[in-house]
């Protein structure tokens, strides 16, 4: 079952930011601050890895089973126009 917050498109803007579009038409940016590249996301410090962002089954993902919660991303973008991860 698809939800309004399913991600339908992702565009890599640079080595720390993405632009996403949701099924309901909402668009916005996801920005990683340097402090966000830790734990499971440490590998995304590598621009080559970060740029492998893709949409899989309505979720923004990277190789290695990394993903971002689409509902939280949608809420932040709906509220602030962007989601800043720190």
N, C-alpha and C positions, 0 to 999 in steps of 0.2 A: 504494500500500500504506500503510495507516494503522499508526502506531506508538502505543504506550502513552502517549508524551509529546505526542501531538497535543493541542492546545488545543481544547476544545469550547465554552468560554464565557469571556467577559471582561466584567467590570463595573468601570466607572470609579468609584473611591472618592472621589478628590479630584483636584486639579490635578497631583499628582506620584505617585499610587499607583493600582494596579489590583488587582483580585482575579481570579485565573484558576482554571479547572477543567480538568483533563486528562481524556483518554479513560478512563484507569484509575481515575478517581475522586479522585485527589489534588487538593487545593485549597490555594491559598496566595496571598500578596501579592507583587507586584512593585513596588518602590519606587525612584523616581529621586531621588537626592540632587542638589542644585543643580549639583554638578560634572559630573553625567552629561549635562547639556544642552549638549553641545558637538559639534563635528564634524557628522556627519549628523543627530544628534539635536537640534541647536541650535534648530530650528524648533518642537520640542515644548515649549519654554519657554512658548509661547503656549498658555494653557489651552484655547482653542477648538480648537487643533490636537491637543493631547494627548488631549482628550476624544473624538476621532474614532477611537480605538483600536477594532479589530474583529478577528474571527477570519476568516481566509481560508485554506482548505485546511489546517487544523490548525495554522496559524501566527498568532501575534499580530502584526498589521500596522497601519500607518498609511498614509494617502495619501502618495504620493511614493516608493513602494517601500521604506519603512522597515519593518523587522521585527526581532524578537528571536528568537534561536535557541531553539526549544522544548526541545531536549535539555538544554542548559545550564540553562535556566529550571527544568525538571523536577528536575534533579539538585539544584540549590540549594534548591528548596522542599522536596524530600524530605529533605534533610539539615538545613536550618535553619528550615523553615516559611515562609521568605520569601526573595526574591532582591532584594538591594539593589545597585543600579547606581550607581557613583560615577565 
